[in-house]
Amino acid sequence: MENIFRLIEKFTVPLAKLSGNKYIRAIQASVGATPLIIVGSIFLIISNLEYTFTPFGLGWLFAPLSKFAPFFNVISTATFSLLAIYFAFIIGSELAKENELSEVNGGLISLLLFVILSTQIVTVSEIVDSSGQLSSTLSGIFLSGGAKIGDTVTALNFNLFGSAGIFTAIIAALLSGTIYNLCMKKELIIKLPDSVPPAVLNAFRLVIPALFVAIIGLVAVFVFYQFDTSVNSAIQTLFSPLKNFAASYIGIMVILLVVHLLWIVGIHGTSLVGAIVEPIWIGLLAENAAAAAAGLPIPYLAPQGFLCYAYIGGTGATLMLCYLAKRSKVPNIKAIGSAAFPIGIFNINEPIMFGLPVIYNPYLALPFILAPMAGFSIAYFATKIGLVAPVIATAPWTVPAPLAVFLQTGDWKAILISLVNIVVSFVIYYPFFKLFEKKEAEKLEMSPINTEE
């Protein structure tokens, strides 16, 4: 088994080095948008309460709330539909922090480049009033000034401020942050006397870096216009294979495998891999939320929040491992399980991970990988065949799994799927735990003890 651990280390340690990369850490900071997504989810859940409780005959209690759905959707729009804006500012701010520069300036210059890259040059081919003037939103595109048919004008595509612009936001943040850092290092800034107030001094330091960023963004828009496309369209095409992979069953199974292989050799796989895939999953959730608000079919089966089905008790679906440890009569195992089980209900599993431990444990490594993969598979195909509603919202990660999946889907059957996964994880862990317990008992010169009283 030691040889297997060495083999895993050989392939995973290089990945772990990525966690120290400032660009990866900046992207990882995009999870800072999660509180806003949760707020948007709360109002989306409220607007759907009538349909959630109709199977219980209680829909009438919440029917009055449905009349206010358009108002609740204001919050959903302000969160999910502006997701890329939040990403651009957060990642830009974090990268500036990594470079020991002004976080506000980093966020602003990132927003500048993102908005420039979200701008398109279009030829007006439609009108919206009898005067032939087009100066308002049309299919999410805002045309500046009064535009007539045949005019070539600047258009700002608001559709790109949501999930469709996430990859553009990430690239804009990383590129603008790099330019900002280079300008500051080379002192390509406007220098003012020391007597100038710090706030003013800091603001003027951004002028030249912002100018460089604006020129680069303008050149990009011009170049892609020559090919009858936009920057964002090109970026979406470039990253569509990654998005499709992260949204697919096979892709998520591979991601789960990598995450848990990292964990069993002591590397925080959730954090490392999450830096790459969570922005994508958050984008998928935003698209699901928008579809739900509009009454359209839900496009994705496994967005952000779906892994609540798999991570019951935390990474590795360790809640039932905590329960088995709690019922053990091997004193050290029982002590750890007793401490770990209550907080494991809320998906906090550090005590069992490092106390039992699960890390570098030849007996528990395999079930630690298999249990969440089995739970994900059950939930995925249950959703695919329509047995349970898809995820359209997200709950805080510390909400117990059965309640979390109910809130995220609005479907009571999600609770049953979660309970099935708890039973499945127990079955998977049980034989491996017994072997581990036997070994620990032998160390203490105890006879093998059944975990059930």
N, C-alpha and C positions, 0 to 999 in steps of 0.2 A: 504493500500500500504506500510505503514511503516513496517508492519509485514513481508511483502515479502522481503523488503530490509534487514531486520534483518536476515531472513532465508538465503538470498544470502550471507550476511556477514559471517554467521556461517560456510558456506562451502568454501568460497573464502579466508577469512583472513589467514587460515593456509597455503594456497597456496602462499599467498603474502609473507609470512615469508621466502619462498625459495629464493626470490629475494635478500635477504641479505647473502645467502650462497656463500662462496668464490668460490666453485666449479661451481655453476650455473653461477656466474658472469664471470668466466674464459671461460666457454663454450659459453656464450653469446658474448664474445669478438671475436668469430670466424667470426662474420659479418664483421670483419676487412678485410676479403678476398674479400668483395663485390666490391671494386674498381677494383681489378684485373679481377673479373668476368665481370664487365661492359666493361672493355677494350677488353676482349675476345669476348664479345657479339657484340661490335662495328665492329670488323673485320669479325665476322660471318655474321652480317647483310650486310656489304659491299659485301661479297662474294656471297650473294643471291639477290642482288639488281635487277639483270636481271629478275629473276623469280617473284620478288615482283611487278615490274612495267609492266610485260608482259600483264596482264589483261587490262591495260590502253593503250596498244599499244606503250609503251615507253621502252620496254625491250631492244630494239636495242641500246638505249643510253648507257646502262650499260653492254652490251655484252663484250666489251673489258676487263672489270674488271674480268669477269668470268675466263679468261685465267690465271689470277693471284691467283685464288682460293687456289691452293696448298700453295702459299706463305702466304696468309692471314690465312690459317689454322695453320701455324706455331705459330701464336699468340694464337689461340684457344687452341692448344696443350699445350702451355706454361702456360696457365691459367687453363682451365677446367681439363686437364689431369694430373695436379700436385696439384689438390685441397687439397688432404689429407696432402701433404707436408706443404702447407700454414697453414692448420688447426692445425697441430701438433706444428708448431713453434709459432703461434699466441696464442693458448691456453696455451702452456707451458710458454710463456713469461708473459701472463696475470696472471697465477697462481703464478709465482715467484713474480710478482709485488704485488699481494694480500698478499704474505708472507714477503714482504719487503726485497726481495732478488734480485740478479742480473737478470734482464729480459733476457739479452742475454744468460746467462748460463742456465736459465730456458728453453729458446727456443731450445738451443743446446742439452740439455740432453733429451728433449722430442723427438727431431728428431732422436737421437741415438736409443732410445727404439723403436720408430715407424719403423725405417729401419730394426732393428733386427727382430721385429715381422712380417715384410713383407718378411723376408727371409725364403726360404723353402729348405729342404733337399730332393733332387730328384734323381732318377735313370735314366740315359740317355738311351732313347729308340729310338732316331732318330738322323740322321746326316744331315749336310747341305753342305758338300763338298766331293769330291772324296777321300780325305785323311782320312775321317772318324773322323775328328776333329770338335768339336762343341764349338765355343768360342765367339759367337755373339748372338744377340737377336733372339729368336725364339718364336713367338706368345706372345711377351711382356715379356719373361723370359730371363734374362741374366745369363749365366752360367760362373762362374769364371774359368779362365785358359783354357787349352785344355782338352776337355773331350771326352772320347770314349764310345761307346755303352756298357752298363752294369756298367759303373762307377757311384758311388754315390757321388754327388757333391753338393756344395752350389749354390743355385739359388736365384736371386733377382727378384721378380715379379714386373715389372714396372706397370702392370695393377692396382696394389693396390695403386699407388700414386694418382689416380684419385678418383672418387666418390666411388668406391668399397672399399676404405680404410678409409673412413671418421670415421666410428665407432672405428676402430682400432687406428686411430690418436687421437681421443678424449680420449680413455682409456689410451693410451701411455702417453699423456700429463698429465692427472690427476695422474696417478700412479707415473711417474717419478718426477712430481712436489712435490708429497707427500714425496717421498724418499729424494729428494734434501732438502726439508724443515727440515725433521727429522735429516738428517746428519748435517746440519748447527746448529740446536738447540743443538744437542749432541756434537757438535764440532768434529765430525768425518771428519776432513779435514787435508790437509797438511798445517802445519804452517810454515811460513817463516818470517824472520826478518822484522821489520817495514821499514827498509831501501830499501826493494825491491819495485820497481815501482808498483803502485796500479793495473795497467792492468795485470801485471805478477802475482801479489798476487791473484787477482780475478780469473784468469784462473786456477791456481793450486788448488784453493779451490774446483774446480769442479771435480778433479781427483777421489777422493774416492766416492763421490755420483755417478759419472758416472760408476765407477767400480761395485758398487752395482746394478745399473740399468742394466748394461751389463750382469751380472751374472743372474739376474732375467729373463731377456729377453731370454738368452741362455737356461735356464732351461725350460722356456715355450715352446720354439721351440722344444727342445728334447722330452718333455712330449707329445706334440701333434703329433710328428712324430711317436711315438710308437703306436698311434691310427690311423696311416695312413691318417692324415689330417694336417692342418696348423692352426696356431693361428687365422689368419684372417678369414678362413673358419668357424671356431667355433664362432667367434664374429659375423660374418654376419648371421649365423643361429640363434644365440641368439637374435639379434636385428631385424630380418626380420619381425616379427609381428608388431613391432613399425613402421618400414618403410612402410609396406603395409597399416597399419592404416592411417598414415599421408599422404599417396598417394591416398587414397580412397575417394569417395564422402561422405560417412557417416562419415568417420574420420575427414575430413576437416570441415564438418558441425558441428560436436561436438567441434572441435577446435575453430571455429568461435563463437559458443555459449559461451564457457568458456571465451574467450577473452573479449567478450562484457559484460558478467555478471560481470567480474572483473572491467571493466571500469565504469559501472554504480554505483559501490560502491566506486569509487575513486582510484582503483588500476590500475596501468599501465599494462593492460592485454597483449598488444602487445609485450611489452618488456619481461614480465615474461614467457609467453607461447612460445614466439619466441626463447628464449634461448634453448628450447627443440626441437622445430620442424624446425626452420630455417636451421640448419645444414643438416637436412634430405632433405628439399626442395631444398637447394642449390645443393645437390648431385643429385637429380632428374633432375634439370636443366642441370647439367654437362652431364648426360647421354643423355638427349635430344639433347644437342648441339653436342655431339660426333656423335650421330646417324644422325643428319642433315648434318654434315660435311662429313660423309661417304656415304650419300645418302640412308640411311636405314630408315625403318619405325620409327616414333617417339614413344618411349615406354610409356611416362607418359603424362596424360592430364593436371595435375595441379601442375607444379613445382614452384620454386621460381619465382615471377613475375606475376603469374596467378591472384593473389588477386587484381591486378590493376582493374580487372573487378568489384570487390566487394567493394573496398575501394575508391570509387569516392568521392574525397574531404577529404579523410582520413578515419580512423577507424569509422565504423558506417555509411559509405556512406553519410556523412553530407553535401555535397555540396548543395543539394536541400533544406536542412534545413536552410542553410545560406541564400539561395535565398528567401525562405519564410520569414525569419526574416527581410531581407533587404526590402521586400515589405510591411512589417507591418506598421501600423500607430500608434501602441503603441510605444511611444518615446524610452523607454529603449531597447525594442526588436529591433527596427529599427536601433538604434545606433550600437548595437552589430552586427547585420546582415551586416550592411554597412561596418564595419571594417573586418568582418570575410570572406565575400564572395570573395573578390579579392585574398586573399591568400589561400582560400579554393580550388580555381582552381588548385593550386599547391600542394594539399593534405596536407595542414597545417591547422589543425582544433582546436588547443588549445583555440583560442578566443571563439569559439562557445561552446566548451566542458565545459570550466570553467566560461565563461561569461554569457551564457544564463540562467542557465547552463543546460547541459545534465545530468551530474552526479547527482544522487539522485533525478532525476526529474520523478515523477510518470506518467506524461503525455507523455514524450518522450522516456522512457526506452524501451518500446516494439518496436516502429519503429526503434530505434537505433539498436536493435538486428535483426529485420526482414529484413531491407533494404539490408544489405550486404549479408545475407544468400540468399535472392531472387536473387540478382545480381550474386552471385557465381553460383547458380543453373542454371540460364539461360545460362551463359557462359560455364559452364561445359558440359551441355547436347548439346549445340550448337557445341562444340568441339567434343564431343563424336560421334555425328551423321555425322560429317564431314562438317558441315555448315561453319565452320571457322577453319583455320589452327591452330595447337597446338603451344604453347609457346616454343621457342627454344633459346631465349636470354633474357636479362633483361635490363631494363632502370633505371636510377636514380629515386628514389621514388617521387621526386618532379615534374617529368614530368607529365603534365595533362593526365588523363586517356585515352582519345581517341587516343592521339598521342603515348602514352606508349604502348598500346596493339598492335597498328599497327607496331611499331618498333620491338616488341617482337615476333610477329608472321609473319611479312612480308605479311600479308593478309589484304586488305582494308576492308573486311567484318567485321573484328574485331572492326573497328571504329563504324560500325552500331550496333553491339552488345553492345558496350559501351554506345552509345546514347540511346538504348532501356533501358539499366539499369538506366540511368539518369532519364528517364521518369517514370520507375517503382518505383524508390526511391522517386520521387516527389509524386506519387499516395499514397505510403505507409505513408509518413510523413504528408501529407496534413490534414487528419481529426484529427490526434493527435495534430498537431500544432495548429489547430483552437481551440481546447479545451484549450490548454495551453494559447493561446493568449487571449481567452475570460476571463480566470481566471486572467491573468495579467491586463487586461482592467478593470475588476471589482475592483482590488486592487487600481487602480488609479482613481476609480469612473468614468470610461469611459464606454460608450456603446460598445457592441461587434462590432468589425470592420472587414470587409472583407479584406483579405490581397491583393486582386487584385484591382488595381485602375481602 
